[in-house]
């Protein structure tokens, strides 16, 4: 018998069966690869060119993004896309074809932050705020892009339509009515202000360290008066616009008057006790009661219970006074460190008109009641309970009798209906008018009645209303009767009354308009055109969007990473979401906070990018500065030397119209020295001009030198355009040659 392991070896020794051929293998030769048309090959090459630039942007963005720590144990380090092309990398093993990125990506680009001049109106529940625009463009195209934003073809044209222009009235906050009808809010506010003023007796004098001050009364405030010899120290601040009441605990130096008086009384009592000639030695039983007695009598007096009780009471009174004085002198300046109760929390009773002692809150002081063994009291309670029970039964019977007077509950409206003879109905007079026999006139609106097919109408009422509408269409040419018009429900109910056949006319079918009405009002386009006709001519002299901050970098992947991260906080949280909803309701404060959040975020990104370009943490991996480069770090490329200054410098433009422009420029200079130059400059290396190149911007985007005040020119478009055309022609020639070669050999593009 062959062992089990031998069977396994025997089974594996057999040659592997050939895979089963499909229908193409049975009926013909299966082609190795599918033929790709030249057009599809051109699309594939285009996608590879875009992917090369996108992978570079992803590596730069990942280096500027903080590492995820909120899911520890479930995350792994991100992959650098540039290293996929290195030797023995994933793309090298798959034999993928590499395409160089577009040359247009390696010219300087500018990331701009534009701010609107006026507030913009938003939807219901959202306060007016200043709008900001973040975008990217070529460095030489920035003035044209800014001019487009301030024109009729602006991408933010709707923002300008809803702006609060100088001729548009600013929205006033809606006042909430907090007072009751018949009250004057000004009088209430005046009374509160008068009650909350300071009083001289409610303020505690300064302690011993403020001896140079003297309390002087001026109006209703206590102001310190500085003497010529006193030491100049800070005193308590008192604001006359919002004084605190004397019983308030919002300030530490304010003590309620009742508590001060109580402490003063206790202090006087303690002082009297300390000044009295009575001492513990004289109050002891051995010193007072047993003085002058012999030894035997004294011993009996000491063990007398009556004498001991008197001595304990005497010592208790003495020690309590001493402890109070001790706590007053140790724990505070004339104030003991104990809890204090608000004046409003102390119950105050008063006598009503009948002479009864009552409390304003309705509190009733519990009385002594009666004894549980009192039969008379129990009988009185039982009689009272019986009366209450009979009254409740009588009320329930009366309610059932009242319900019997009503009809059944209406099936549609689920509400009780009164008896039929209580419902007013109309009749038609011989002259054709409809009225009620009792003279009742149904209420009607002053203007023309608008029909409403609401869900609360009865089922048959909708059809009756449609018939009445048809009658109104026929009676348009008839004479209008003077007087009040009839309510729709009255007309419908009157029409339900049986009338002679001679008065009944066939009801024509109502005409239905087949054309649906447009959602926009006819006057709305005219209103928008009128607003645009007024503000568009003013944009040439006073642009609506002004540049607040611009960051110019050497390549497009750097700019795309910068603009992508500038639209939110480091974790992706929107800027407005970091502000609590209550703080978003004030337009001025909210707009200022949004501006500061955006400026801080872009400044932090510029500093972090300058650090990486200077070599911090190894620098950017996979970054290129020309299409011919494979990427920094790919097979060790670009790691032998630092980047040139013209490749890593960042141009920083700040709008001169901004009130904090100079402060913002100083902040960039300080960050450049402290966060970039000092930690990432080796010893013996000659210092360059720094990581940032600062300049100002006017309202139209022109660069202004901070030193000379002259205008700095932008790079020429013609030179860059010619260079761009030449590079594109070279790429097209290379692409056509490759396509022709692959088409002739019928070799697919891998």
C-alpha positions in Angstrom: 0.0 0.0 0.0 1.4 3.4 -1.0 1.7 5.9 1.8 -0.4 9.0 1.7 2.6 11.2 1.2 3.6 9.1 -1.8 0.2 9.6 -3.3 0.7 13.3 -3.0 4.1 13.2 -4.7 2.7 11.0 -7.4 -0.2 13.4 -8.1 2.1 16.3 -8.3 4.5 14.6 -10.6 1.9 14.5 -13.4 2.2 17.3 -16.0 -0.3 20.2 -15.6 -3.2 20.1 -17.9 -3.3 22.8 -20.5 -5.9 25.5 -19.9 -9.2 25.1 -21.7 -9.4 27.3 -24.8 -12.4 29.5 -25.3 -14.5 30.0 -28.4 -11.8 32.0 -30.0 -9.2 29.3 -29.4 -11.5 26.6 -30.8 -12.6 28.4 -33.9 -9.6 30.5 -34.6 -6.4 32.0 -33.4 -6.8 34.3 -30.4 -5.1 37.7 -31.0 -2.5 38.6 -28.5 -3.6 42.3 -28.0 -6.6 44.3 -29.1 -5.8 46.9 -31.8 -5.9 50.5 -30.6 -6.7 53.3 -33.0 -4.4 56.2 -33.3 -7.0 58.5 -31.8 -7.2 56.4 -28.7 -3.4 56.2 -28.5 -3.3 60.0 -28.5 -5.9 60.1 -25.6 -3.8 57.6 -23.6 -0.7 59.7 -24.0 -2.6 62.8 -23.0 -3.9 61.1 -19.8 -0.4 60.0 -19.0 0.9 63.5 -19.3 -1.8 64.8 -17.0 -1.1 62.0 -14.5 2.6 62.8 -14.3 1.7 66.4 -13.2 -1.1 65.1 -10.9 1.2 62.7 -9.1 3.7 65.4 -8.5 0.9 67.6 -7.0 -0.3 64.8 -4.8 3.2 64.2 -3.3 3.6 68.0 -2.6 0.1 68.1 -1.0 0.8 65.1 1.2 4.1 66.7 2.4 2.1 69.8 3.5 -0.7 67.8 5.2 -0.4 66.7 8.8 -0.3 63.0 9.5 -3.5 61.3 10.5 -3.5 60.3 14.1 -7.2 60.0 14.9 -7.4 56.3 13.7 -4.3 54.8 15.3 -3.7 51.2 14.3 -5.8 51.4 11.1 -3.7 53.8 9.0 -0.4 53.3 7.2 2.2 55.6 5.7 1.1 57.1 2.4 2.9 56.1 -0.8 5.0 58.6 -2.7 3.8 58.4 -6.3 7.1 59.6 -7.7 8.9 56.5 -6.3 6.7 54.2 -8.3 8.9 55.1 -11.3 12.2 54.3 -9.5 14.2 51.1 -10.2 12.5 47.9 -9.2 9.4 50.0 -8.4 5.8 48.9 -9.2 5.7 50.8 -12.5 9.1 49.4 -13.5 8.0 45.9 -12.9 4.9 46.4 -14.9 6.9 47.9 -17.8 4.7 51.0 -18.0 5.5 53.8 -20.4 6.6 57.1 -18.9 5.4 60.4 -20.4 7.0 63.7 -19.5 4.6 66.4 -18.1 3.5 69.5 -20.0 6.1 72.3 -20.2 3.3 74.8 -19.4 3.3 73.4 -15.8 6.8 74.7 -15.1 6.3 78.5 -15.4 5.6 80.7 -12.4 2.0 80.6 -11.2 0.2 82.9 -8.7 -2.3 81.9 -6.0 -4.5 84.9 -5.3 -7.0 85.8 -2.5 -9.5 88.4 -3.5 -11.9 90.2 -1.2 -15.1 92.0 -2.0 -15.4 95.7 -1.3 -19.0 95.6 0.0 -21.1 93.2 2.0 -23.1 90.6 0.2 -26.7 89.6 1.0 -27.5 86.0 1.5 -30.5 83.8 2.2 -32.9 83.9 5.1 -31.2 83.4 8.4 -27.7 84.2 7.2 -26.0 87.5 8.0 -24.4 89.7 5.4 -20.7 89.1 5.0 -17.7 89.9 2.9 -17.0 87.3 0.2 -13.6 86.0 -0.7 -12.3 84.3 -3.9 -9.3 81.9 -4.0 -7.8 80.9 -7.3 -4.7 80.2 -9.3 -3.4 81.5 -12.7 -0.1 82.2 -14.4 2.0 85.0 -13.0 1.8 87.1 -16.1 -2.0 86.7 -16.4 -3.0 87.9 -12.9 -3.9 91.5 -13.9 -6.1 90.2 -16.7 -7.8 87.7 -14.3 -8.5 90.4 -11.8 -9.9 92.6 -14.6 -12.2 89.8 -15.6 -13.5 89.4 -12.0 -14.5 93.1 -12.2 -16.4 93.0 -15.4 -19.7 91.8 -16.8 -18.3 88.3 -17.6 -17.1 87.8 -14.0 -17.4 84.3 -12.6 -18.7 85.9 -9.4 -21.3 88.1 -11.1 -24.1 86.9 -8.7 -22.0 88.1 -5.8 -21.9 91.6 -7.2 -25.6 91.5 -7.9 -26.4 90.8 -4.3 -23.8 93.2 -2.9 -24.7 96.1 -0.5 -23.6 98.9 -2.7 -23.3 102.4 -1.4 -26.7 103.4 -2.8 -28.4 100.3 -1.3 -29.6 100.7 2.3 -27.9 98.5 4.8 -30.0 95.9 6.5 -30.9 96.7 10.1 -31.2 93.9 12.7 -34.7 92.9 13.6 -35.6 93.9 17.1 -37.2 91.2 19.3 -40.2 92.4 21.2 -39.5 91.4 24.8 -41.8 93.8 26.6 -45.5 93.2 27.3 -48.3 95.1 25.5 -48.8 98.5 27.0 -45.3 98.8 28.4 -42.6 101.2 27.3 -39.2 99.6 26.8 -37.3 102.8 27.4 -39.0 103.3 30.8 -38.1 99.7 31.8 -34.5 100.1 30.7 -34.3 103.4 32.6 -35.7 101.8 35.7 -33.2 99.0 35.6 -30.3 101.4 35.1 -31.4 103.5 38.1 -31.8 100.5 40.3 -28.3 99.2 39.4 -26.3 102.3 40.2 -23.7 102.2 42.9 -24.4 103.5 46.4 -21.8 104.7 48.8 -22.9 102.3 51.6 -22.6 99.2 49.2 -19.0 99.6 48.4 -16.2 98.4 50.7 -13.2 100.6 51.2 -9.9 99.5 49.8 -7.7 97.3 52.0 -4.5 98.2 53.7 -2.2 98.1 50.6 -4.2 100.9 49.0 -3.6 103.4 51.8 -2.8 106.2 49.3 -6.3 106.3 48.1 -9.3 108.2 49.5 -12.8 107.4 48.5 -14.5 110.4 47.0 -18.1 110.5 45.9 -18.8 111.9 42.4 -22.3 111.5 41.3 -23.2 107.9 42.1 -19.8 106.4 41.6 -16.9 105.9 44.1 -13.7 107.2 42.4 -10.3 107.0 44.0 -8.5 110.2 44.7 -4.7 110.0 44.5 -2.8 111.9 47.1 0.6 113.5 46.5 2.4 111.2 48.8 0.5 108.0 48.2 1.9 105.2 46.1 0.5 104.9 42.6 -1.3 101.6 42.3 -4.1 100.2 40.2 -7.6 100.6 41.6 -10.9 98.9 40.8 -12.4 99.8 37.4 -15.9 101.2 37.5 -17.8 101.7 34.3 -20.7 104.3 34.4 -22.3 102.8 31.3 -23.0 99.4 32.8 -22.9 99.5 36.6 -23.5 96.4 38.6 -26.1 96.4 41.4 -25.0 96.5 45.0 -26.1 92.9 45.6 -24.3 91.6 42.6 -21.6 88.9 42.9 -20.0 89.5 39.5 -17.2 91.6 41.0 -15.1 90.3 43.9 -14.8 93.7 45.6 -18.6 94.2 45.8 -20.1 93.0 49.1 -23.9 93.2 49.9 -24.7 95.9 52.4 -26.6 93.6 54.7 -23.6 91.3 55.0 -21.3 94.3 55.8 -23.5 95.5 58.6 -23.8 92.0 60.0 -20.0 91.6 60.1 -19.5 95.1 61.6 -21.9 94.1 64.5 -20.1 90.9 65.1 -16.8 92.7 65.1 -18.0 95.2 67.7 -19.3 92.4 69.9 -16.0 90.6 69.7 -14.0 93.8 70.5 -16.2 94.4 73.5 -15.6 90.9 74.7 -11.9 91.1 74.2 -11.7 94.4 76.1 -13.8 93.1 79.0 -11.9 92.2 82.2 -13.3 88.7 82.1 -10.6 86.1 81.3 -10.7 82.4 80.9 -9.1 82.1 84.3 -11.8 84.1 86.0 -14.6 82.3 84.2 -13.4 78.8 85.2 -15.4 77.1 88.0 -12.2 76.8 90.1 -11.5 80.5 90.0 -14.9 81.9 90.5 -17.2 79.6 92.4 -14.6 77.8 94.6 -12.5 80.8 95.6 -12.4 81.3 99.3 -13.5 77.8 100.2 -11.5 75.2 102.0 -10.2 72.0 100.3 -13.1 69.7 101.2 -15.8 72.2 100.2 -13.9 73.0 97.0 -13.7 69.4 96.0 -17.4 69.0 96.5 -18.1 72.2 94.5 -16.0 70.9 91.6 -18.0 67.7 91.4 -21.4 69.4 91.6 -23.3 68.8 88.3 -25.1 72.2 88.5 -21.8 74.1 88.8 -20.3 72.1 85.9 -23.3 72.9 83.6 -23.0 76.6 84.3 -19.2 76.5 83.6 -19.8 74.7 80.2 -22.3 77.2 79.1 -20.0 80.1 80.1 -17.0 78.6 78.2 -19.2 77.9 75.1 -20.3 81.5 74.9 -16.7 82.7 75.4 -15.2 80.3 72.8 -17.8 81.1 70.1 -17.0 84.8 70.3 -13.3 84.1 70.2 -13.6 81.8 67.2 -15.6 84.4 65.3 -13.0 87.0 66.0 -10.2 84.6 65.0 -11.9 83.7 61.7 -12.5 87.4 60.9 -8.8 88.3 61.5 -7.3 85.3 59.7 -9.5 84.6 56.7 -10.1 88.1 55.3 -10.1 91.8 55.9 -13.1 92.3 58.1 -14.9 89.6 56.0 -15.0 85.9 56.9 -14.6 83.4 54.0 -18.0 81.9 54.1 -20.8 81.5 51.7 -23.2 84.4 51.1 -26.8 84.2 50.1 -28.3 86.6 47.5 -30.8 89.1 48.7 -33.4 87.9 46.2 -33.1 84.4 47.7 -34.1 85.5 51.2 -37.9 85.1 51.7 -39.6 88.3 52.8 -43.1 88.2 54.1 -45.7 91.0 54.1 -49.2 91.5 55.3 -52.0 91.5 52.7 -55.2 93.6 52.7 -56.9 91.1 55.0 -54.0 91.2 57.5 -52.7 87.8 56.7 -48.9 87.2 56.6 -48.1 86.0 53.1 -45.0 85.5 50.9 -44.8 87.1 47.4 -43.9 83.8 45.8 -47.0 82.1 47.1 -45.3 80.1 49.8 -47.6 79.2 52.7 -46.0 78.6 56.1 -47.2 75.2 57.3 -49.4 75.4 60.5 -49.6 73.1 63.4 -52.7 71.3 61.8 -54.7 69.0 64.0 -54.2 65.8 65.9 -54.5 62.5 64.1 -56.9 61.4 66.8 -59.3 64.3 66.3 -62.6 62.9 65.1 -64.1 66.3 64.4 -61.2 67.2 62.0 -61.5 63.8 60.2 -65.2 64.3 59.8 -64.6 67.7 58.4 -62.1 66.4 55.8 -64.4 63.6 54.8 -67.3 66.0 54.2 -65.0 68.2 52.1 -63.9 65.2 50.0 -67.5 64.2 49.5 -68.5 67.7 48.3 -65.6 67.8 45.8 -66.5 64.3 44.5 -70.2 65.3 44.0 -69.1 68.5 42.2 -66.9 66.5 39.8 -69.7 64.1 39.1 -72.1 67.0 38.4 -69.6 68.6 36.0 -69.2 65.3 34.1 -72.9 64.8 33.7 -73.3 68.4 32.5 -70.6 67.8 30.0 -72.2 64.7 28.6 -75.5 66.5 28.3 -73.8 69.3 26.4 -72.2 66.8 24.1 -75.5 65.4 23.2 -76.6 68.7 21.7 -73.9 68.5 19.1 -74.0 66.4 15.9 -71.6 63.6 15.1 -68.0 64.3 14.4 -67.4 65.3 10.8 -65.6 62.6 8.9 -63.2 64.9 7.0 -62.4 67.6 9.5 -62.6 65.5 12.7 -64.2 68.3 14.7 -67.6 68.7 16.5 -70.3 70.5 14.5 -73.2 72.5 16.1 -76.8 71.6 15.6 -78.3 72.2 12.2 -80.6 75.0 13.2 -77.5 76.9 14.5 -75.8 77.0 11.1 -76.7 80.1 9.1 -77.8 79.4 5.6 -78.7 81.8 2.7 -81.6 82.0 0.4 -82.0 83.6 -3.0 -84.3 86.5 -3.3 -86.6 87.1 -6.4 -84.2 89.7 -7.7 -81.3 87.2 -7.7 -79.5 88.4 -4.5 -78.4 85.9 -1.8 -78.8 86.8 1.8 -79.7 85.3 5.2 -83.2 85.6 6.7 -81.8 86.9 10.0 -79.9 89.7 8.3 -76.5 88.1 8.8 -73.9 89.4 6.4 -70.9 87.0 6.0 -67.5 88.7 6.5 -65.7 89.4 3.2 -62.3 91.0 2.4 -62.0 94.6 1.3 -60.3 93.6 -1.9 -61.2 90.9 -4.4 -61.5 87.5 -2.8 -58.7 85.0 -3.7 -59.9 81.4 -4.0 -57.9 78.8 -2.0 -58.1 75.1 -2.6 -56.8 74.1 0.8 -56.9 70.7 2.3 -59.2 71.9 5.1 -62.2 72.3 2.7 -64.7 69.6 2.3 -64.6 67.1 -0.4 -67.4 68.5 -2.4 -66.4 72.1 -1.8 -63.5 72.1 -4.4 -65.9 71.1 -7.2 -68.4 73.8 -6.1 -65.6 76.4 -6.1 -64.6 75.5 -9.7 -68.2 75.8 -10.8 -68.4 79.2 -9.1 -65.2 80.3 -10.9 -66.8 79.3 -14.2 -69.8 81.5 -13.3 -67.5 84.4 -12.6 -66.0 84.0 -16.0 -69.4 84.3 -17.7 -70.3 87.3 -15.6 -67.3 89.4 -16.3 -69.2 91.6 -18.7 -72.2 92.0 -16.4 -72.7 95.1 -14.3 -71.0 95.0 -10.9 -73.3 95.4 -8.0 -72.4 98.0 -5.4 -71.8 96.9 -1.9 -69.9 94.1 -0.2 -69.2 90.9 -2.1 -70.3 87.5 -1.0 -68.0 85.1 0.6 -67.2 82.0 -1.5 -68.5 79.6 1.0 -71.8 81.6 1.3 -72.2 81.5 -2.5 -71.5 77.8 -2.6 -74.0 76.9 0.1 -76.5 79.2 -1.5 -76.0 77.4 -4.8 -76.8 74.1 -3.2 -80.4 75.3 -2.4 -83.0 74.0 -4.9 -83.9 76.7 -7.4 -86.4 76.9 -10.2 -85.3 75.2 -13.4 -85.6 78.5 -15.3 -82.9 80.1 -13.2 -80.4 77.2 -13.6 -78.0 77.5 -16.4 -75.5 74.9 -17.7 -72.1 75.4 -16.2 -69.4 75.5 -18.9 -66.2 73.6 -18.4 -63.4 75.9 -17.1 -60.6 76.7 -19.4 -57.2 75.4 -18.3 -54.0 77.1 -19.4 -51.8 74.5 -20.9 -48.7 76.7 -20.7 -47.0 76.4 -17.3 -46.1 79.6 -15.6 -42.4 80.4 -15.3 -40.8 80.2 -11.9 -39.2 83.7 -12.3 -41.1 86.8 -12.1 -41.3 89.1 -15.2 -40.0 92.0 -13.2 -37.0 90.1 -11.7 -34.8 90.2 -14.9 -35.5 93.9 -15.2 -34.5 94.5 -11.6 -31.2 92.6 -12.1 -30.5 94.5 -15.3 -31.2 97.8 -13.5 -28.7 97.0 -10.8 -26.0 95.9 -13.2 -26.5 98.9 -15.4 -25.7 101.0 -12.3 -22.7 99.3 -10.8 -20.9 98.0 -14.0 -19.8 101.4 -15.2 -18.2 102.1 -11.8 -15.9 99.0 -11.8 -13.3 100.8 -13.9 -12.7 103.5 -11.3 -13.6 101.5 -8.2 -13.1 97.7 -8.6 -15.4 95.5 -6.5 -12.8 92.6 -6.0 -9.5 93.7 -4.6 -6.3 91.6 -4.1 -5.7 90.9 -0.5 -2.8 88.4 -0.7 -1.0 86.7 -3.6 1.6 83.9 -3.4 3.8 83.3 -6.5 5.7 80.0 -6.9 7.9 78.6 -9.6 5.7 75.7 -10.9 2.1 74.9 -11.4 2.1 71.7 -9.1 3.3 73.9 -6.2 0.5 76.5 -7.0 -2.2 73.8 -7.3 -1.2 72.3 -4.0 -1.2 75.7 -2.4 -4.6 76.7 -3.7 -6.1 73.3 -2.8 -5.0 73.5 0.8 -5.9 77.3 1.1 -9.6 76.6 0.9 -10.0 75.0 4.3 -8.3 74.3 7.6 -5.5 71.7 8.0 -8.0 68.9 8.7 -10.4 70.0 5.9 -12.8 71.8 8.1 -14.4 74.8 6.3 -13.5 78.2 7.7 -17.1 79.2 8.6 -17.6 75.9 10.4 -14.9 76.8 13.0 -17.1 79.8 14.1 -20.0 78.9 16.4 -23.4 79.7 14.9 -24.1 82.4 17.5 -21.0 84.3 16.3 -22.0 84.2 12.7 -25.0 86.5 13.1 -22.9 89.7 13.4 -21.7 90.6 9.9 -18.8 92.8 10.8 -17.3 90.4 13.3 -17.9 87.4 11.2 -16.3 88.9 8.1 -13.2 90.0 10.0 -12.8 86.5 11.5 -13.1 84.8 8.1 -10.5 87.2 6.7 -8.1 86.5 9.5 -8.6 82.7 9.2 -7.8 82.8 5.5 -4.7 85.0 6.0 -3.4 82.8 8.8 -3.9 79.6 6.8 -2.2 80.9 3.7 0.7 82.4 5.7 1.2 79.0 7.5 1.2 77.2 4.1 3.7 79.6 2.6 6.1 79.2 5.6 5.7 75.4 5.4 6.4 75.3 1.7 9.4 77.6 2.1 10.8 75.2 4.8 10.3 72.1 2.5 12.0 74.0 -0.4 14.9 74.8 1.9 15.4 71.1 2.7 13.3 70.7 5.9 12.5 67.0 6.6 14.4 66.0 3.4 12.5 68.4 1.1 9.8 67.6 -1.4 10.1 64.2 -3.1 9.2 64.0 -6.7 9.3 67.8 -7.4 10.3 68.9 -10.8 11.3 72.3 -12.2 11.4 71.3 -15.9 9.8 68.5 -18.0 13.1 66.8 -18.5 13.5 65.9 -14.8 12.2 62.6 -13.5 11.6 64.0 -10.1 13.7 64.8 -7.0 14.5 61.6 -5.2 13.8 59.2 -8.1 16.9 57.0 -8.3 18.7 59.7 -6.3 18.1 62.5 -8.7 18.5 66.1 -7.3 19.7 65.0 -3.8 23.3 66.1 -4.3 22.7 69.8 -3.9 20.2 72.3 -2.6 17.7 74.1 -4.8 18.6 77.4 -6.5 17.2 80.6 -5.0 15.1 81.4 -8.1 13.4 78.0 -7.8 12.4 78.1 -4.1 11.7 81.8 -3.7 8.0 82.7 -3.0 6.7 86.1 -4.1 4.3 87.6 -1.5 2.0 90.4 -2.6 -0.2 92.2 0.0 -2.9 94.7 -0.9 -1.8 98.2 0.2 -5.5 99.1 0.8 -5.7 96.6 3.7 -5.4 98.4 7.1 -3.1 95.7 8.5 -0.9 95.4 5.4 2.3 96.6 7.1 1.6 94.3 10.1 1.1 91.3 7.7 4.4 92.1 5.9 6.3 92.2 9.1 4.8 88.8 10.1 6.1 87.3 6.9 9.6 88.7 7.5 9.7 87.4 11.0 8.6 83.9 10.0 11.2 84.0 7.2 14.0 84.7 9.7 12.9 82.6 12.6 11.2 79.6 10.9 13.2 79.2 7.6 16.5 81.0 7.4 17.9 80.4 10.9 17.1 76.6 11.3 17.7 75.5 7.7 20.8 77.4 6.7 24.2 75.6 7.2 27.2 77.2 8.6 29.5 78.8 6.1 26.8 79.1 3.5 26.3 82.6 2.0 22.9 84.0 2.9 20.6 84.8 0.0 17.7 87.3 -0.3 15.5 85.1 1.8 12.6 82.7 1.1 10.1 85.5 0.5 10.1 88.4 -2.0 7.7 91.1 -0.6 5.9 93.8 -2.5 2.6 95.7 -2.4 -0.5 95.5 -4.6 -3.0 98.3 -5.6 -6.7 97.8 -6.3 -6.0 96.7 -9.9 -3.3 94.2 -9.1 -0.3 96.2 -10.0 2.9 95.5 -8.0 4.3 98.4 -6.0 7.8 98.3 -4.5 7.8 98.9 -0.8 11.1 100.8 -0.8 10.9 103.1 -3.8 7.1 103.1 -4.4 7.6 102.3 -8.1 5.6 99.8 -10.1 7.2 96.4 -10.7 6.5 94.9 -14.2 5.0 91.5 -14.7 6.9 88.9 -16.9 6.2 89.3 -20.6 3.6 87.1 -22.2 5.2 87.1 -25.7 8.5 85.5 -24.6 6.9 82.8 -22.6 4.3 82.3 -25.3 7.0 81.7 -28.0 8.8 79.3 -25.7 5.6 77.5 -25.0 4.8 77.1 -28.7 8.2 75.7 -29.5 7.9 73.1 -26.7 4.5 72.1 -27.8 5.6 71.7 -31.4 8.4 69.5 -30.3 6.0 67.4 -28.3 3.6 67.1 -31.3 6.5 66.0 -33.6 7.6 63.4 -31.0 4.1 62.2 -30.6 3.4 61.8 -34.3 6.6 60.0 -34.9 5.9 57.5 -32.1 2.3 56.9 -33.4 3.5 56.3 -36.9 6.2 53.9 -35.8 3.7 51.9 -33.6 1.1 51.9 -36.3 3.4 50.4 -38.9 4.7 47.7 -36.6 1.1 47.0 -35.2 2.6 47.0 -31.8 0.1 48.3 -29.2 0.9 51.1 -26.7 1.5 49.6 -23.3 
